[in-house]
């Protein structure tokens, strides 16, 4: 993609994402991902009903009158976006490719985060960690993230969510909120998810195209696996072929759904042919 076209696309995504984050998601984001800790703010005179444990005994002794510590919610968070950039990102049969959808989702979350004065970092992964962008604040930083997502070419085509989760757990020491954006057509990542979930606050955005779920009757069609590179002719007019295709997809889907539920992981499904606003709001509201 030429630089001029790329910048136009970045600007287009920025306008839509900033609008949604300020008009639709700002309040939902704040409610769902508000700071988990409390920080000391000030002292004030004791009032009837204040907890005894909040009394500041040093100040109380100095003024011979009880004073209590006042705490405020720690607002600043670190938000991490773990984004699947494997070969299947280039798949899409309706409104947009999975890559485009993932980029818009990441942009909306990122702009919502910086409006709440949070830091945002990114891990781009395939079957390995392709790129790590450390958490920072500011619009300029978010635009860099969008640019990377639009123009990034991974070295590998496969998908391994566990590699991204392991790197994330080791790289980010402070507890953070992380959004994993992927189709999750990956090898087993149960252990890595458990370890990351014990340390961080995780949410999954499962992105897929309806064509991946239901194989239409196209007659004799030529297929290429975008991750493995395997190519073959398939007679899609055969009911048993379409049934097996659906069965394989459903098996993987159900396994991941059960894993998410068992891990008590907040998750939402977002299809390429559907608007992502309602699913994203649902994710925020259910937290």
C-alpha positions as CSV (number, residue, x, y, z in Angstrom):
1,X,0.0,0.0,0.0
2,X,1.4,3.4,-1.0
3,X,2.1,5.9,1.8
4,X,-0.6,8.3,0.7
5,X,-3.3,5.6,0.6
6,X,-2.0,4.3,4.0
7,X,-2.3,7.7,5.6
8,X,-5.8,8.1,4.2
9,X,-6.8,4.8,5.7
10,X,-5.3,5.6,9.1
11,X,-7.2,8.9,9.1
12,X,-10.5,7.2,8.2
13,X,-10.1,4.7,11.0
14,X,-9.0,7.5,13.4
15,X,-12.2,9.5,12.7
16,X,-14.5,6.6,13.1
17,X,-12.7,5.1,16.2
18,X,-12.4,8.4,18.0
19,X,-16.0,9.2,17.4
20,X,-17.2,5.9,18.7
21,X,-14.9,5.9,21.7
22,X,-16.0,9.4,22.8
23,X,-19.7,9.2,22.0
24,X,-20.5,5.5,22.6
25,X,-17.8,3.7,24.6
26,X,-16.2,6.2,26.9
27,X,-18.7,5.7,29.8
28,X,-18.9,1.9,29.2
29,X,-15.1,1.6,29.2
30,X,-14.7,3.6,32.4
31,X,-17.3,1.5,34.2
32,X,-15.9,-1.8,32.9
33,X,-12.2,-1.2,33.3
34,X,-12.0,1.4,36.1
35,X,-8.9,1.2,38.3
36,X,-8.8,-1.9,40.6
37,X,-6.7,-0.2,43.3
38,X,-7.0,2.7,45.7
39,X,-4.3,5.4,46.1
40,X,-3.8,7.8,49.0
41,X,-5.2,11.3,48.2
42,X,-5.4,13.5,51.3
43,X,-6.2,13.7,55.0
44,X,-9.3,15.3,56.5
45,X,-10.9,15.6,59.9
46,X,-12.6,12.5,61.2
47,X,-16.4,12.3,60.7
48,X,-18.9,10.1,62.4
49,X,-19.0,6.8,60.6
50,X,-15.5,6.9,59.1
51,X,-13.7,3.5,59.4
52,X,-11.2,3.4,62.4
53,X,-8.7,1.7,60.1
54,X,-8.5,4.9,58.0
55,X,-7.3,7.1,60.9
56,X,-3.9,8.7,60.3
57,X,-2.4,8.4,63.8
58,X,0.6,10.6,63.0
59,X,-1.5,13.5,62.0
60,X,-4.0,12.8,64.8
61,X,-1.2,13.0,67.4
62,X,0.2,16.2,66.0
63,X,-3.2,18.1,66.1
64,X,-4.7,16.3,69.1
65,X,-7.8,15.6,66.9
66,X,-8.6,12.6,64.8
67,X,-7.9,12.8,61.1
68,X,-8.5,10.1,58.5
69,X,-6.7,9.2,55.2
70,X,-8.8,9.7,52.1
71,X,-8.3,7.3,49.2
72,X,-9.2,7.7,45.5
73,X,-9.5,5.1,42.9
74,X,-6.3,4.6,40.9
75,X,-7.6,5.5,37.4
76,X,-4.5,4.9,35.3
77,X,-4.4,1.4,33.8
78,X,-2.1,-0.4,31.4
79,X,-4.2,-1.7,28.5
80,X,-2.6,-4.4,26.3
81,X,-3.9,-5.4,22.9
82,X,-2.8,-8.9,21.8
83,X,-3.6,-9.0,18.1
84,X,-3.5,-12.0,15.8
85,X,-1.7,-11.2,12.5
86,X,-1.5,-14.7,11.2
87,X,-2.2,-15.7,7.6
88,X,-6.0,-16.0,8.2
89,X,-6.2,-12.3,9.0
90,X,-6.5,-11.8,5.2
91,X,-9.7,-13.8,5.0
92,X,-13.1,-12.1,4.5
93,X,-16.0,-12.7,2.1
94,X,-18.4,-9.9,3.0
95,X,-18.0,-6.3,4.4
96,X,-14.3,-6.5,5.4
97,X,-11.3,-8.7,6.0
98,X,-10.6,-10.0,9.5
99,X,-7.5,-7.8,9.6
100,X,-9.6,-4.7,8.9
101,X,-12.1,-5.6,11.6
102,X,-9.3,-6.3,14.1
103,X,-7.7,-3.0,13.4
104,X,-10.9,-1.1,14.0
105,X,-11.6,-3.0,17.2
106,X,-8.1,-2.2,18.4
107,X,-8.4,1.4,17.5
108,X,-11.7,1.9,19.3
109,X,-10.4,0.3,22.5
110,X,-7.1,2.2,22.3
111,X,-8.9,5.6,21.9
112,X,-11.3,4.8,24.7
113,X,-8.2,4.0,26.9
114,X,-6.3,7.2,26.2
115,X,-9.5,9.2,26.9
116,X,-9.3,7.7,30.4
117,X,-5.6,8.6,30.6
118,X,-4.5,4.9,30.3
119,X,-1.4,3.5,28.7
120,X,-1.8,1.3,25.6
121,X,0.6,-1.4,24.4
122,X,0.4,-4.0,21.6
123,X,1.7,-7.5,21.0
124,X,1.3,-8.7,17.4
125,X,1.5,-12.4,17.1
126,X,1.3,-15.3,14.6
127,X,2.7,-18.6,15.8
128,X,5.3,-16.4,17.5
129,X,5.5,-12.9,18.8
130,X,6.1,-10.7,15.7
131,X,6.2,-7.3,17.3
132,X,6.0,-5.7,20.7
133,X,5.0,-2.0,21.2
134,X,5.5,-1.0,24.9
135,X,2.6,0.8,26.7
136,X,2.5,4.5,26.2
137,X,-0.1,7.3,26.3
138,X,-1.2,9.8,23.7
139,X,-2.9,10.1,20.3
140,X,0.4,9.9,18.4
141,X,1.1,6.6,20.0
142,X,-2.3,5.2,19.0
143,X,-1.9,6.4,15.4
144,X,1.4,4.5,15.3
145,X,-0.4,1.4,16.4
146,X,-3.1,1.8,13.7
147,X,-0.4,2.3,11.1
148,X,1.4,-0.9,12.2
149,X,-1.8,-2.9,12.0
150,X,-2.6,-1.7,8.5
151,X,0.9,-2.2,7.0
152,X,2.4,-5.0,9.1
153,X,3.6,-8.1,7.3
154,X,4.3,-11.1,9.7
155,X,7.2,-13.4,9.2
156,X,5.0,-16.5,10.0
157,X,1.5,-17.5,8.8
158,X,0.4,-19.8,11.6
159,X,-1.4,-19.1,14.9
160,X,-0.3,-19.9,18.4
161,X,-2.1,-17.9,21.1
162,X,0.0,-19.4,23.9
163,X,3.2,-17.8,22.6
164,X,1.6,-14.3,22.8
165,X,0.2,-15.0,26.3
166,X,3.6,-16.3,27.6
167,X,5.4,-13.2,26.2
168,X,2.7,-11.0,27.7
169,X,3.0,-12.5,31.1
170,X,6.8,-12.1,31.2
171,X,6.9,-8.6,29.6
172,X,4.2,-6.8,31.6
173,X,4.9,-7.1,35.3
174,X,2.2,-4.7,36.6
175,X,-1.4,-6.0,36.5
176,X,-3.0,-4.8,33.4
177,X,-6.2,-5.2,31.3
178,X,-5.6,-7.2,28.1
179,X,-7.8,-7.7,25.0
180,X,-7.0,-10.7,22.8
181,X,-8.2,-10.2,19.3
182,X,-8.1,-13.4,17.3
183,X,-10.0,-16.1,15.5
184,X,-8.5,-18.5,18.1
185,X,-8.0,-21.2,15.5
186,X,-4.9,-22.2,17.5
187,X,-3.2,-25.0,19.2
188,X,-4.0,-25.6,22.9
189,X,-3.4,-22.5,25.0
190,X,-5.1,-23.6,28.2
191,X,-2.0,-23.4,30.5
192,X,-0.8,-20.0,29.1
193,X,-4.3,-18.6,29.5
194,X,-4.5,-19.7,33.1
195,X,-1.2,-18.2,34.1
196,X,-1.9,-14.9,32.3
197,X,-5.4,-14.8,33.8
198,X,-4.1,-15.2,37.3
199,X,-1.9,-12.1,36.9
200,X,-3.9,-9.9,34.5
201,X,-7.5,-9.0,33.6
202,X,-8.3,-10.6,30.3
203,X,-11.0,-10.4,27.7
204,X,-11.3,-12.2,24.3
205,X,-12.7,-10.8,21.1
206,X,-13.2,-13.7,18.7
207,X,-13.3,-12.5,15.1
208,X,-14.5,-14.7,12.3
209,X,-16.1,-14.7,8.9
210,X,-19.3,-16.6,8.3
211,X,-17.8,-18.4,5.3
212,X,-15.4,-20.1,7.8
213,X,-18.4,-21.5,9.6
214,X,-20.7,-22.5,6.7
215,X,-19.2,-23.7,3.3
216,X,-21.6,-22.7,0.5
217,X,-22.4,-24.8,-2.5
218,X,-20.0,-23.4,-5.1
219,X,-19.6,-26.6,-7.0
220,X,-15.9,-27.6,-7.7
221,X,-13.8,-24.9,-6.0
222,X,-10.1,-24.3,-5.5
223,X,-9.1,-23.6,-1.8
224,X,-5.9,-22.4,-0.3
225,X,-5.2,-22.5,3.5
226,X,-3.8,-19.0,4.3
227,X,-1.8,-20.3,7.3
228,X,-0.4,-23.6,6.0
229,X,-0.3,-22.8,2.3
230,X,-2.0,-26.1,1.5
231,X,-4.0,-26.0,-1.7
232,X,-6.6,-28.4,-3.1
233,X,-9.8,-28.7,-5.1
234,X,-13.0,-29.3,-3.2
235,X,-16.4,-30.4,-4.5
236,X,-18.6,-28.1,-2.3
237,X,-21.8,-29.5,-3.9
238,X,-21.4,-32.6,-1.8
239,X,-23.5,-32.4,1.4
240,X,-21.1,-34.6,3.4
241,X,-18.2,-32.3,2.5
242,X,-20.1,-29.2,3.7
243,X,-21.3,-31.1,6.8
244,X,-17.7,-32.2,7.7
245,X,-16.4,-28.6,7.1
246,X,-19.0,-27.3,9.5
247,X,-18.3,-30.0,12.1
248,X,-14.6,-29.3,12.1
249,X,-15.2,-25.5,12.6
250,X,-17.8,-26.1,15.3
251,X,-15.5,-28.5,17.2
252,X,-12.8,-25.9,17.4
253,X,-15.3,-23.2,18.3
254,X,-16.9,-25.2,21.1
255,X,-13.5,-26.2,22.6
256,X,-12.5,-22.5,22.8
257,X,-15.9,-21.4,24.2
258,X,-15.6,-24.1,26.9
259,X,-12.1,-22.9,27.7
260,X,-13.2,-19.3,28.0
261,X,-16.0,-20.2,30.3
262,X,-13.9,-22.5,32.4
263,X,-11.3,-19.8,32.7
264,X,-14.0,-17.2,33.6
265,X,-12.8,-15.1,30.7
266,X,-15.0,-12.4,29.4
267,X,-15.5,-12.9,25.6
268,X,-17.6,-11.9,22.6
269,X,-17.9,-13.1,19.0
270,X,-17.7,-10.5,16.2
271,X,-18.3,-11.4,12.6
272,X,-16.9,-9.6,9.6
273,X,-20.4,-9.0,8.2
274,X,-21.8,-7.5,11.4
275,X,-21.4,-4.2,13.1
276,X,-19.1,-4.5,16.1
277,X,-20.6,-1.7,18.2
278,X,-23.3,-3.8,20.0
279,X,-21.0,-6.8,20.7
280,X,-18.3,-4.5,22.1
281,X,-20.8,-2.7,24.3
282,X,-22.1,-6.1,25.5
283,X,-18.6,-7.1,26.5
284,X,-18.2,-3.9,28.5
285,X,-21.6,-4.1,30.2
286,X,-21.1,-7.8,31.2
287,X,-18.0,-7.1,33.1
